[in-house]
Amino acid sequence: MAGGTVRQQSWRVAGLDCPDCVALVERSAREVPGVLEAHAELATGRLTATIDEATFAPDALLAATAEAATEVARAAEAAQP
């Protein structure tokens, strides 16, 4: 349950260029405290989240999505012959 003001916010996500990236970024964002919903869009390269301002920490979201992008990049490199 939300404890503060609930609103939507969007961010541009660099490297959001495949369906697996979208799924990983969404999953990572949803694990951040204060993120109630998260949706990443491949076509626009944006993450939109519904956040509870009382518990949301932007730095935690940035760290989680950066880590997700790094994981996707590592997986892509490993897949190359």
N, C-alpha and C positions, 0 to 999 in steps of 0.2 A: 504494500500500500504506500502511496506517495505521502511524504510528510511536508513538502514545500510546494512551491509553484511548479507546475508541470508545463513544459513547452517543448516545441520541436526546434532542433538546430541542425544545420547541415555543414559538412566539411568536404573539401576536395581531398581525394585520396590518390596519391601518386602511385602508379603501377597497378591500378585496378584494371587489369586487361584480360581476365579469363574468369569463367564461372567458378573455378576452384578458389580463386582470389576473393571473389565476392562472398562466397560461403564462409571462408576463413575470417575475413574482416568482420562480417556480421556476427559470427559466433564469438569472436574476441571482444567486440564492442558490447555484446549482451552480458558478458561476464563482469563488466566494469560496474561498480556500485553507483547507483543513481541512474543507470541507463535502463529504461523500462521497455523500450522497443528499439530495434535498429534495422535499417534496410539500406543496403548498398546497391547502387545501380551501375551496371557495367557500361551502359551507353553514355552516361554523363560523368562517370568516375567520381561520384559523390556518395557520401554516407550521410543518411538522415537518421537522427535518433530522437526519440521522445525521452526527455530527461527530467528528473526530479532535482530541481536546483538546490534543495536542502542537503542532498547527499552526493551530488555529482561533482567529480573533480576532473576538469578538462585535461590536466596532465596525465591522469591515469588512462583516459581514452586515447590520447596521443601515443602513449607508450604501448598500449595494447595493440593498436592498429599498426604501429611501426614494427612491432615484434611479429605480427601476422604477416606483414609484407616481406619481412626478412625470411620467414619460414617458407613462403611461397617462392621467393627468389632462390633459396637453397635447393628446394625440390626441383625447380626448373633446371638448375645447373647440373644436378645429379642425373637428370634424365637425358642430358645431352651425351652423345657418344664420344 
